[in-house]
């Protein structure tokens, strides 16, 4: 969905020293977005919105490594991914 090179470009990082950290944060960002979206992975990966959400999450996690507010991040992702979210309690 998002490569390390795309992530480095988005984060405006030119050095390779942070590549392992970026890959770890990228994996976490994808999983977090999937958890918030509550939709099938295929549907998630097919949406341009999901790529934006993953990049946003990656940037947030990278920039706030020491002081991340995961509650704030999750609320933002819920708003961003609302069109993809599947309700588990449909009437």
PDB file as gemmi writes it, atoms N, CA and C in Angstrom:
CRYST1    1.000    1.000    1.000  90.00  90.00  90.00 P 1                      
ATOM      1  N   UNK A   1       0.827  -1.193   0.000  1.00  0.00           N  
ATOM      2  CA  UNK A   1       0.000   0.000   0.000  1.00  0.00           C  
ATOM      3  C   UNK A   1       0.872   1.258   0.000  1.00  0.00           C  
ATOM      4  N   UNK A   2       1.758   1.383   0.950  1.00  0.00           N  
ATOM      5  CA  UNK A   2       2.707   2.501   1.027  1.00  0.00           C  
ATOM      6  C   UNK A   2       4.095   1.902   1.210  1.00  0.00           C  
ATOM      7  N   UNK A   3       5.020   2.266   0.352  1.00  0.00           N  
ATOM      8  CA  UNK A   3       6.382   1.766   0.471  1.00  0.00           C  
ATOM      9  C   UNK A   3       7.182   2.656   1.421  1.00  0.00           C  
ATOM     10  N   UNK A   4       8.311   2.143   1.862  1.00  0.00           N  
ATOM     11  CA  UNK A   4       9.189   2.932   2.723  1.00  0.00           C  
ATOM     12  C   UNK A   4       9.675   4.168   1.979  1.00  0.00           C  
ATOM     13  N   UNK A   5       9.958   4.038   0.688  1.00  0.00           N  
ATOM     14  CA  UNK A   5      10.396   5.197  -0.094  1.00  0.00           C  
ATOM     15  C   UNK A   5       9.304   6.260  -0.180  1.00  0.00           C  
ATOM     16  N   UNK A   6       8.049   5.835  -0.370  1.00  0.00           N  
ATOM     17  CA  UNK A   6       6.936   6.788  -0.374  1.00  0.00           C  
ATOM     18  C   UNK A   6       6.802   7.454   0.996  1.00  0.00           C  
ATOM     19  N   UNK A   7       6.961   6.655   2.033  1.00  0.00           N  
ATOM     20  CA  UNK A   7       6.855   7.183   3.392  1.00  0.00           C  
ATOM     21  C   UNK A   7       7.959   8.190   3.669  1.00  0.00           C  
ATOM     22  N   UNK A   8       9.191   7.865   3.279  1.00  0.00           N  
ATOM     23  CA  UNK A   8      10.305   8.797   3.469  1.00  0.00           C  
ATOM     24  C   UNK A   8      10.067  10.084   2.703  1.00  0.00           C  
ATOM     25  N   UNK A   9       9.542   9.973   1.501  1.00  0.00           N  
ATOM     26  CA  UNK A   9       9.231  11.166   0.710  1.00  0.00           C  
ATOM     27  C   UNK A   9       8.161  12.004   1.404  1.00  0.00           C  
ATOM     28  N   UNK A  10       7.116  11.364   1.904  1.00  0.00           N  
ATOM     29  CA  UNK A  10       6.039  12.061   2.598  1.00  0.00           C  
ATOM     30  C   UNK A  10       6.546  12.757   3.861  1.00  0.00           C  
ATOM     31  N   UNK A  11       7.451  12.070   4.569  1.00  0.00           N  
ATOM     32  CA  UNK A  11       8.015  12.620   5.806  1.00  0.00           C  
ATOM     33  C   UNK A  11       9.161  13.593   5.539  1.00  0.00           C  
ATOM     34  N   UNK A  12       9.571  13.693   4.285  1.00  0.00           N  
ATOM     35  CA  UNK A  12      10.686  14.557   3.863  1.00  0.00           C  
ATOM     36  C   UNK A  12      11.984  14.159   4.557  1.00  0.00           C  
ATOM     37  N   UNK A  13      12.265  12.862   4.481  1.00  0.00           N  
ATOM     38  CA  UNK A  13      13.482  12.300   5.065  1.00  0.00           C  
ATOM     39  C   UNK A  13      14.371  11.830   3.919  1.00  0.00           C  
ATOM     40  N   UNK A  14      15.620  12.285   3.923  1.00  0.00           N  
ATOM     41  CA  UNK A  14      16.551  11.944   2.854  1.00  0.00           C  
ATOM     42  C   UNK A  14      17.550  10.853   3.235  1.00  0.00           C  
ATOM     43  N   UNK A  15      17.679  10.567   4.509  1.00  0.00           N  
ATOM     44  CA  UNK A  15      18.671   9.593   4.951  1.00  0.00           C  
ATOM     45  C   UNK A  15      18.029   8.218   5.120  1.00  0.00           C  
ATOM     46  N   UNK A  16      18.860   7.179   5.067  1.00  0.00           N  
ATOM     47  CA  UNK A  16      18.359   5.809   5.190  1.00  0.00           C  
ATOM     48  C   UNK A  16      18.418   5.271   6.618  1.00  0.00           C  
ATOM     49  N   UNK A  17      18.996   6.031   7.532  1.00  0.00           N  
ATOM     50  CA  UNK A  17      19.170   5.551   8.902  1.00  0.00           C  
ATOM     51  C   UNK A  17      17.853   5.237   9.606  1.00  0.00           C  
ATOM     52  N   UNK A  18      16.804   5.967   9.279  1.00  0.00           N  
ATOM     53  CA  UNK A  18      15.509   5.763   9.929  1.00  0.00           C  
ATOM     54  C   UNK A  18      14.628   4.746   9.206  1.00  0.00           C  
ATOM     55  N   UNK A  19      15.135   4.111   8.158  1.00  0.00           N  
ATOM     56  CA  UNK A  19      14.303   3.184   7.372  1.00  0.00           C  
ATOM     57  C   UNK A  19      13.708   2.057   8.212  1.00  0.00           C  
ATOM     58  N   UNK A  20      14.467   1.411   9.099  1.00  0.00           N  
ATOM     59  CA  UNK A  20      13.840   0.361   9.924  1.00  0.00           C  
ATOM     60  C   UNK A  20      12.731   0.905  10.839  1.00  0.00           C  
ATOM     61  N   UNK A  21      12.961   2.072  11.423  1.00  0.00           N  
ATOM     62  CA  UNK A  21      11.933   2.699  12.259  1.00  0.00           C  
ATOM     63  C   UNK A  21      10.701   3.043  11.425  1.00  0.00           C  
ATOM     64  N   UNK A  22      10.927   3.600  10.251  1.00  0.00           N  
ATOM     65  CA  UNK A  22       9.803   3.964   9.381  1.00  0.00           C  
ATOM     66  C   UNK A  22       9.008   2.727   8.984  1.00  0.00           C  
ATOM     67  N   UNK A  23       9.691   1.621   8.685  1.00  0.00           N  
ATOM     68  CA  UNK A  23       8.978   0.388   8.328  1.00  0.00           C  
ATOM     69  C   UNK A  23       8.132  -0.109   9.496  1.00  0.00           C  
ATOM     70  N   UNK A  24       8.683  -0.061  10.696  1.00  0.00           N  
ATOM     71  CA  UNK A  24       7.935  -0.482  11.884  1.00  0.00           C  
ATOM     72  C   UNK A  24       6.719   0.407  12.113  1.00  0.00           C  
ATOM     73  N   UNK A  25       6.912   1.718  12.020  1.00  0.00           N  
ATOM     74  CA  UNK A  25       5.793   2.652  12.198  1.00  0.00           C  
ATOM     75  C   UNK A  25       4.770   2.513  11.081  1.00  0.00           C  
ATOM     76  N   UNK A  26       5.237   2.223   9.876  1.00  0.00           N  
ATOM     77  CA  UNK A  26       4.331   2.025   8.745  1.00  0.00           C  
ATOM     78  C   UNK A  26       3.453   0.800   8.968  1.00  0.00           C  
ATOM     79  N   UNK A  27       4.045  -0.280   9.432  1.00  0.00           N  
ATOM     80  CA  UNK A  27       3.261  -1.488   9.745  1.00  0.00           C  
ATOM     81  C   UNK A  27       2.227  -1.186  10.829  1.00  0.00           C  
ATOM     82  N   UNK A  28       2.636  -0.441  11.847  1.00  0.00           N  
ATOM     83  CA  UNK A  28       1.707  -0.071  12.918  1.00  0.00           C  
ATOM     84  C   UNK A  28       0.601   0.840  12.408  1.00  0.00           C  
ATOM     85  N   UNK A  29       0.957   1.764  11.536  1.00  0.00           N  
ATOM     86  CA  UNK A  29      -0.032   2.695  10.975  1.00  0.00           C  
ATOM     87  C   UNK A  29      -1.078   1.950  10.162  1.00  0.00           C  
ATOM     88  N   UNK A  30      -0.648   1.006   9.344  1.00  0.00           N  
ATOM     89  CA  UNK A  30      -1.602   0.226   8.538  1.00  0.00           C  
ATOM     90  C   UNK A  30      -2.539  -0.551   9.454  1.00  0.00           C  
ATOM     91  N   UNK A  31      -1.982  -1.222  10.451  1.00  0.00           N  
ATOM     92  CA  UNK A  31      -2.819  -2.017  11.359  1.00  0.00           C  
ATOM     93  C   UNK A  31      -3.795  -1.143  12.137  1.00  0.00           C  
ATOM     94  N   UNK A  32      -3.334  -0.017  12.625  1.00  0.00           N  
ATOM     95  CA  UNK A  32      -4.207   0.890  13.363  1.00  0.00           C  
ATOM     96  C   UNK A  32      -5.344   1.386  12.472  1.00  0.00           C  
ATOM     97  N   UNK A  33      -5.024   1.759  11.252  1.00  0.00           N  
ATOM     98  CA  UNK A  33      -6.059   2.232  10.322  1.00  0.00           C  
ATOM     99  C   UNK A  33      -7.048   1.122   9.979  1.00  0.00           C  
ATOM    100  N   UNK A  34      -6.552  -0.098   9.794  1.00  0.00           N  
ATOM    101  CA  UNK A  34      -7.455  -1.234   9.546  1.00  0.00           C  
ATOM    102  C   UNK A  34      -8.384  -1.454  10.734  1.00  0.00           C  
ATOM    103  N   UNK A  35      -7.842  -1.355  11.939  1.00  0.00           N  
ATOM    104  CA  UNK A  35      -8.657  -1.545  13.147  1.00  0.00           C  
ATOM    105  C   UNK A  35      -9.733  -0.471  13.263  1.00  0.00           C  
ATOM    106  N   UNK A  36      -9.392   0.756  12.932  1.00  0.00           N  
ATOM    107  CA  UNK A  36     -10.361   1.846  13.019  1.00  0.00           C  
ATOM    108  C   UNK A  36     -11.389   1.738  11.897  1.00  0.00           C  
ATOM    109  N   UNK A  37     -10.947   1.367  10.705  1.00  0.00           N  
ATOM    110  CA  UNK A  37     -11.862   1.295   9.553  1.00  0.00           C  
ATOM    111  C   UNK A  37     -12.853   0.145   9.677  1.00  0.00           C  
ATOM    112  N   UNK A  38     -12.461  -0.915  10.343  1.00  0.00           N  
ATOM    113  CA  UNK A  38     -13.329  -2.090  10.519  1.00  0.00           C  
ATOM    114  C   UNK A  38     -13.929  -2.573   9.210  1.00  0.00           C  
ATOM    115  N   UNK A  39     -13.110  -2.653   8.183  1.00  0.00           N  
ATOM    116  CA  UNK A  39     -13.594  -3.158   6.896  1.00  0.00           C  
ATOM    117  C   UNK A  39     -12.604  -4.197   6.384  1.00  0.00           C  
ATOM    118  N   UNK A  40     -12.980  -4.867   5.319  1.00  0.00           N  
ATOM    119  CA  UNK A  40     -12.108  -5.882   4.733  1.00  0.00           C  
ATOM    120  C   UNK A  40     -10.827  -5.232   4.212  1.00  0.00           C  
ATOM    121  N   UNK A  41      -9.725  -5.946   4.337  1.00  0.00           N  
ATOM    122  CA  UNK A  41      -8.432  -5.416   3.896  1.00  0.00           C  
ATOM    123  C   UNK A  41      -8.463  -5.032   2.419  1.00  0.00           C  
ATOM    124  N   UNK A  42      -9.135  -5.827   1.598  1.00  0.00           N  
ATOM    125  CA  UNK A  42      -9.217  -5.539   0.161  1.00  0.00           C  
ATOM    126  C   UNK A  42      -9.925  -4.213  -0.092  1.00  0.00           C  
ATOM    127  N   UNK A  43     -11.016  -3.989   0.619  1.00  0.00           N  
ATOM    128  CA  UNK A  43     -11.752  -2.729   0.500  1.00  0.00           C  
ATOM    129  C   UNK A  43     -10.901  -1.563   0.993  1.00  0.00           C  
ATOM    130  N   UNK A  44     -10.191  -1.790   2.090  1.00  0.00           N  
ATOM    131  CA  UNK A  44      -9.331  -0.764   2.666  1.00  0.00           C  
ATOM    132  C   UNK A  44      -8.228  -0.381   1.683  1.00  0.00           C  
ATOM    133  N   UNK A  45      -7.546  -1.362   1.129  1.00  0.00           N  
ATOM    134  CA  UNK A  45      -6.434  -1.099   0.234  1.00  0.00           C  
ATOM    135  C   UNK A  45      -6.883  -0.497  -1.098  1.00  0.00           C  
ATOM    136  N   UNK A  46      -8.130  -0.700  -1.480  1.00  0.00           N  
ATOM    137  CA  UNK A  46      -8.634  -0.167  -2.743  1.00  0.00           C  
ATOM    138  C   UNK A  46      -9.002   1.313  -2.652  1.00  0.00           C  
ATOM    139  N   UNK A  47      -9.071   1.843  -1.461  1.00  0.00           N  
ATOM    140  CA  UNK A  47      -9.508   3.222  -1.268  1.00  0.00           C  
ATOM    141  C   UNK A  47      -8.319   4.181  -1.195  1.00  0.00           C  
ATOM    142  N   UNK A  48      -8.417   5.294  -1.923  1.00  0.00           N  
ATOM    143  CA  UNK A  48      -7.391   6.339  -1.819  1.00  0.00           C  
ATOM    144  C   UNK A  48      -7.400   6.962  -0.426  1.00  0.00           C  
ATOM    145  N   UNK A  49      -8.556   6.975   0.186  1.00  0.00           N  
ATOM    146  CA  UNK A  49      -8.689   7.534   1.529  1.00  0.00           C  
ATOM    147  C   UNK A  49      -7.820   6.779   2.532  1.00  0.00           C  
ATOM    148  N   UNK A  50      -7.717   5.479   2.355  1.00  0.00           N  
ATOM    149  CA  UNK A  50      -6.925   4.687   3.282  1.00  0.00           C  
ATOM    150  C   UNK A  50      -5.443   5.033   3.187  1.00  0.00           C  
ATOM    151  N   UNK A  51      -4.956   5.315   1.999  1.00  0.00           N  
ATOM    152  CA  UNK A  51      -3.549   5.696   1.845  1.00  0.00           C  
ATOM    153  C   UNK A  51      -3.261   7.013   2.564  1.00  0.00           C  
ATOM    154  N   UNK A  52      -4.186   7.949   2.445  1.00  0.00           N  
ATOM    155  CA  UNK A  52      -4.053   9.225   3.152  1.00  0.00           C  
ATOM    156  C   UNK A  52      -4.039   8.975   4.656  1.00  0.00           C  
ATOM    157  N   UNK A  53      -4.917   8.111   5.130  1.00  0.00           N  
ATOM    158  CA  UNK A  53      -4.993   7.814   6.563  1.00  0.00           C  
ATOM    159  C   UNK A  53      -3.709   7.153   7.056  1.00  0.00           C  
ATOM    160  N   UNK A  54      -3.164   6.240   6.277  1.00  0.00           N  
ATOM    161  CA  UNK A  54      -1.927   5.568   6.667  1.00  0.00           C  
ATOM    162  C   UNK A  54      -0.777   6.566   6.717  1.00  0.00           C  
ATOM    163  N   UNK A  55      -0.672   7.429   5.726  1.00  0.00           N  
ATOM    164  CA  UNK A  55       0.392   8.430   5.710  1.00  0.00           C  
ATOM    165  C   UNK A  55       0.243   9.416   6.866  1.00  0.00           C  
ATOM    166  N   UNK A  56      -0.988   9.827   7.152  1.00  0.00           N  
ATOM    167  CA  UNK A  56      -1.238  10.719   8.285  1.00  0.00           C  
ATOM    168  C   UNK A  56      -0.809  10.050   9.594  1.00  0.00           C  
ATOM    169  N   UNK A  57      -1.213   8.797   9.760  1.00  0.00           N  
ATOM    170  CA  UNK A  57      -0.885   8.059  10.978  1.00  0.00           C  
ATOM    171  C   UNK A  57       0.618   7.873  11.115  1.00  0.00           C  
ATOM    172  N   UNK A  58       1.259   7.523  10.018  1.00  0.00           N  
ATOM    173  CA  UNK A  58       2.713   7.368  10.022  1.00  0.00           C  
ATOM    174  C   UNK A  58       3.397   8.663  10.456  1.00  0.00           C  
ATOM    175  N   UNK A  59       2.986   9.779   9.866  1.00  0.00           N  
ATOM    176  CA  UNK A  59       3.586  11.071  10.213  1.00  0.00           C  
ATOM    177  C   UNK A  59       3.348  11.398  11.680  1.00  0.00           C  
ATOM    178  N   UNK A  60       2.142  11.136  12.161  1.00  0.00           N  
ATOM    179  CA  UNK A  60       1.832  11.406  13.565  1.00  0.00           C  
ATOM    180  C   UNK A  60       2.722  10.570  14.481  1.00  0.00           C  
ATOM    181  N   UNK A  61       2.817   9.283  14.203  1.00  0.00           N  
ATOM    182  CA  UNK A  61       3.629   8.408  15.034  1.00  0.00           C  
ATOM    183  C   UNK A  61       5.111   8.764  14.969  1.00  0.00           C  
ATOM    184  N   UNK A  62       5.574   9.165  13.801  1.00  0.00           N  
ATOM    185  CA  UNK A  62       6.980   9.535  13.632  1.00  0.00           C  
ATOM    186  C   UNK A  62       7.301  10.832  14.378  1.00  0.00           C  
ATOM    187  N   UNK A  63       6.436  11.809  14.229  1.00  0.00           N  
ATOM    188  CA  UNK A  63       6.682  13.118  14.845  1.00  0.00           C  
ATOM    189  C   UNK A  63       6.438  13.124  16.353  1.00  0.00           C  
ATOM    190  N   UNK A  64       5.582  12.229  16.836  1.00  0.00           N  
ATOM    191  CA  UNK A  64       5.237  12.193  18.264  1.00  0.00           C  
ATOM    192  C   UNK A  64       5.724  10.897  18.921  1.00  0.00           C  
ATOM    193  N   UNK A  65       6.916  10.473  18.588  1.00  0.00           N  
ATOM    194  CA  UNK A  65       7.452   9.218  19.140  1.00  0.00           C  
ATOM    195  C   UNK A  65       7.476   9.229  20.661  1.00  0.00           C  
ATOM    196  N   UNK A  66       7.731  10.360  21.237  1.00  0.00           N  
ATOM    197  CA  UNK A  66       7.859  10.459  22.698  1.00  0.00           C  
ATOM    198  C   UNK A  66       6.552  10.803  23.403  1.00  0.00           C  
ATOM    199  N   UNK A  67       5.651  11.488  22.713  1.00  0.00           N  
ATOM    200  CA  UNK A  67       4.470  12.022  23.399  1.00  0.00           C  
ATOM    201  C   UNK A  67       3.172  11.835  22.613  1.00  0.00           C  
ATOM    202  N   UNK A  68       3.027  10.721  21.952  1.00  0.00           N  
ATOM    203  CA  UNK A  68       1.835  10.483  21.135  1.00  0.00           C  
ATOM    204  C   UNK A  68       0.580  10.396  22.004  1.00  0.00           C  
ATOM    205  N   UNK A  69      -0.471  11.061  21.554  1.00  0.00           N  
ATOM    206  CA  UNK A  69      -1.780  10.982  22.199  1.00  0.00           C  
ATOM    207  C   UNK A  69      -2.628  10.050  21.328  1.00  0.00           C  
ATOM    208  N   UNK A  70      -2.623   8.780  21.670  1.00  0.00           N  
ATOM    209  CA  UNK A  70      -3.290   7.786  20.827  1.00  0.00           C  
ATOM    210  C   UNK A  70      -4.804   7.958  20.799  1.00  0.00           C  
ATOM    211  N   UNK A  71      -5.361   8.510  21.844  1.00  0.00           N  
ATOM    212  CA  UNK A  71      -6.802   8.778  21.851  1.00  0.00           C  
ATOM    213  C   UNK A  71      -7.130   9.842  20.804  1.00  0.00           C  
ATOM    214  N   UNK A  72      -6.365  10.906  20.771  1.00  0.00           N  
ATOM    215  CA  UNK A  72      -6.570  11.966  19.774  1.00  0.00           C  
ATOM    216  C   UNK A  72      -6.380  11.409  18.364  1.00  0.00           C  
ATOM    217  N   UNK A  73      -5.347  10.596  18.182  1.00  0.00           N  
ATOM    218  CA  UNK A  73      -5.084   9.998  16.873  1.00  0.00           C  
ATOM    219  C   UNK A  73      -6.248   9.119  16.431  1.00  0.00           C  
ATOM    220  N   UNK A  74      -6.746   8.309  17.328  1.00  0.00           N  
ATOM    221  CA  UNK A  74      -7.860   7.416  16.999  1.00  0.00           C  
ATOM    222  C   UNK A  74      -9.122   8.199  16.637  1.00  0.00           C  
ATOM    223  N   UNK A  75      -9.402   9.267  17.361  1.00  0.00           N  
ATOM    224  CA  UNK A  75     -10.573  10.094  17.035  1.00  0.00           C  
ATOM    225  C   UNK A  75     -10.436  10.723  15.647  1.00  0.00           C  
ATOM    226  N   UNK A  76      -9.241  11.191  15.333  1.00  0.00           N  
ATOM    227  CA  UNK A  76      -9.006  11.770  14.008  1.00  0.00           C  
ATOM    228  C   UNK A  76      -9.177  10.708  12.928  1.00  0.00           C  
ATOM    229  N   UNK A  77      -8.642   9.523  13.157  1.00  0.00           N  
ATOM    230  CA  UNK A  77      -8.776   8.445  12.178  1.00  0.00           C  
ATOM    231  C   UNK A  77     -10.232   8.012  12.005  1.00  0.00           C  
ATOM    232  N   UNK A  78     -10.992   7.995  13.076  1.00  0.00           N  
ATOM    233  CA  UNK A  78     -12.417   7.656  12.945  1.00  0.00           C  
ATOM    234  C   UNK A  78     -13.126   8.646  12.033  1.00  0.00           C  
ATOM    235  N   UNK A  79     -12.807   9.911  12.185  1.00  0.00           N  
ATOM    236  CA  UNK A  79     -13.413  10.925  11.322  1.00  0.00           C  
ATOM    237  C   UNK A  79     -12.945  10.771   9.887  1.00  0.00           C  
ATOM    238  N   UNK A  80     -11.661  10.536   9.716  1.00  0.00           N  
ATOM    239  CA  UNK A  80     -11.093  10.416   8.380  1.00  0.00           C  
ATOM    240  C   UNK A  80     -11.584   9.159   7.659  1.00  0.00           C  
ATOM    241  N   UNK A  81     -11.692   8.067   8.382  1.00  0.00           N  
ATOM    242  CA  UNK A  81     -12.058   6.788   7.771  1.00  0.00           C  
ATOM    243  C   UNK A  81     -13.547   6.472   7.875  1.00  0.00           C  
ATOM    244  N   UNK A  82     -14.345   7.420   8.313  1.00  0.00           N  
ATOM    245  CA  UNK A  82     -15.776   7.181   8.499  1.00  0.00           C  
ATOM    246  C   UNK A  82     -16.453   6.552   7.277  1.00  0.00           C  
ATOM    247  N   UNK A  83     -16.151   7.009   6.053  1.00  0.00           N  
ATOM    248  CA  UNK A  83     -16.818   6.397   4.892  1.00  0.00           C  
ATOM    249  C   UNK A  83     -16.507   4.909   4.706  1.00  0.00           C  
ATOM    250  N   UNK A  84     -15.402   4.430   5.239  1.00  0.00           N  
ATOM    251  CA  UNK A  84     -15.028   3.023   5.098  1.00  0.00           C  
ATOM    252  C   UNK A  84     -15.500   2.155   6.252  1.00  0.00           C  
ATOM    253  N   UNK A  85     -15.829   2.794   7.361  1.00  0.00           N  
ATOM    254  CA  UNK A  85     -16.166   2.027   8.560  1.00  0.00           C  
ATOM    255  C   UNK A  85     -17.441   1.216   8.376  1.00  0.00           C  
ATOM    256  N   UNK A  86     -17.392  -0.028   8.855  1.00  0.00           N  
ATOM    257  CA  UNK A  86     -18.575  -0.874   8.873  1.00  0.00           C  
ATOM    258  C   UNK A  86     -19.082  -0.941  10.304  1.00  0.00           C  
ATOM    259  N   UNK A  87     -20.328  -0.643  10.458  1.00  0.00           N  
ATOM    260  CA  UNK A  87     -20.907  -0.724  11.791  1.00  0.00           C  
ATOM    261  C   UNK A  87     -21.213  -2.177  12.127  1.00  0.00           C  
ATOM    262  N   UNK A  88     -20.819  -2.578  13.319  1.00  0.00           N  
ATOM    263  CA  UNK A  88     -21.097  -3.942  13.756  1.00  0.00           C  
ATOM    264  C   UNK A  88     -22.469  -4.050  14.404  1.00  0.00           C  
ATOM    265  N   UNK A  89     -23.118  -2.912  14.622  1.00  0.00           N  
ATOM    266  CA  UNK A  89     -24.433  -2.907  15.271  1.00  0.00           C  
ATOM    267  C   UNK A  89     -25.459  -2.260  14.360  1.00  0.00           C  
ATOM    268  N   UNK A  90     -25.609  -2.767  13.160  1.00  0.00           N  
ATOM    269  CA  UNK A  90     -26.610  -2.220  12.239  1.00  0.00           C  
ATOM    270  C   UNK A  90     -27.999  -2.665  12.691  1.00  0.00           C  
ATOM    271  N   UNK A  91     -28.980  -1.791  12.486  1.00  0.00           N  
ATOM    272  CA  UNK A  91     -30.350  -2.127  12.892  1.00  0.00           C  
ATOM    273  C   UNK A  91     -30.995  -2.999  11.858  1.00  0.00           C  
TER     274      UNK A  91                                                      
END                                                                             
